[in-house]
Amino acid sequence: MQFSFEVGEHEKHLVSLNFDQMIGTMRIYVDNQEVVNELRMFSISLVKTYDFVVGVNERHAVRIEKRRKLFLAGLRNQKYRVFVDGQLIREYEGM
């Protein structure tokens, strides 16, 4: 699963997510700088959250929630919810 979105009004930043289902790597970038690099082979929890701050003068709290179905159910139907400053701005669904 891959997607990108912009954060900020005056100070724009590009946040990109790349999750490789086969390998289990989650990478999140802000302006091409890696902020999350995680390898997950197995997880008990259904929701994994990634929190980070974007910006220098115009700071925004970003949270990405990755939700999965129960074990071996709906691998293709993972949901990603993106929050900026506590407000839901987008939802993505896919692998």
C-alpha positions as MATLAB code, in Angstrom:
seq = 'MQFSFEVGEHEKHLVSLNFDQMIGTMRIYVDNQEVVNELRMFSISLVKTYDFVVGVNERHAVRIEKRRKLFLAGLRNQKYRVFVDGQLIREYEGM';
ca = [
       0.000    0.000    0.000;
       1.291    3.416   -0.922;
      -0.197    6.860   -0.544;
       0.858   10.482   -0.019;
      -0.781   13.618    1.317;
       0.155   17.222    2.036;
       0.226   18.801    5.477;
       0.301   22.527    6.217;
      -1.174   25.709    4.848;
       1.776   28.086    4.558;
       4.568   25.595    5.235;
       3.719   22.623    2.994;
       5.096   19.147    3.655;
       4.590   15.899    1.759;
       3.955   12.786    3.874;
       4.342    9.437    2.092;
       3.572    5.949    3.387;
       4.837    2.694    1.921;
       3.767   -0.625    3.462;
       5.079   -3.819    1.868;
       2.691   -6.634    2.851;
       5.033   -9.392    1.654;
       8.109   -8.250    3.570;
       6.316   -6.530    6.462;
       8.107   -3.187    6.232;
       6.376    0.084    7.063;
       8.104    3.253    5.962;
       6.811    6.783    6.392;
       8.577    9.795    4.923;
       8.171   13.536    5.414;
       9.646   15.491    2.505;
      11.663   12.386    1.515;
      13.152   12.105    5.030;
      12.358    8.795    6.730;
      10.500    9.209   10.042;
       9.300    5.595   10.484;
      11.093    2.412    9.450;
       9.572   -0.676   11.004;
       9.664   -4.386   10.280;
       6.637   -6.330   11.549;
       6.428  -10.038   10.939;
       3.580  -10.718   13.350;
       1.186   -8.556   15.310;
      -1.505   -9.401   17.827;
      -3.096   -5.956   17.865;
      -5.639   -4.979   15.238;
      -4.629   -1.298   15.252;
      -1.123    0.125   14.978;
      -0.614    3.877   15.292;
       2.223    6.052   14.072;
       2.532    9.531   15.608;
       4.938   12.258   14.518;
       5.169   16.040   14.155;
       5.486   17.771   10.796;
       6.806   21.296   10.278;
       9.112   23.801   11.915;
       7.287   27.124   12.122;
       3.862   25.660   11.341;
       3.826   22.455   13.392;
       1.164   19.770   12.952;
       0.631   16.535   14.861;
       0.117   13.670   12.423;
      -1.302   10.280   13.354;
      -1.691    7.370   10.952;
      -3.730    4.390   12.130;
      -3.337    1.085   10.333;
      -6.269   -1.224   11.024;
      -6.351   -4.836   10.006;
      -9.005   -7.506   10.021;
      -8.856  -10.577   12.223;
      -6.071  -13.104   11.597;
      -5.893  -14.176    7.915;
      -9.163  -12.410    7.156;
      -9.234   -9.641    4.605;
      -5.542   -9.068    4.063;
      -6.502   -6.846    1.166;
      -8.896   -4.791    3.279;
      -6.614   -2.967    5.661;
      -7.726    0.548    6.500;
      -5.488    3.517    7.018;
      -6.872    6.596    8.778;
      -4.921    9.857    8.673;
      -5.377   12.518   11.345;
      -3.818   15.980   11.380;
      -4.100   17.913   14.643;
      -6.695   15.409   15.856;
      -8.968   15.773   12.824;
      -9.594   12.887   10.442;
      -8.549   14.110    6.992;
      -8.467   10.914    4.899;
      -9.088    7.208    4.831;
      -7.395    4.733    2.544;
      -8.233    1.100    2.023;
      -6.130   -1.574    0.421;
      -3.262   -3.927    0.909;
];
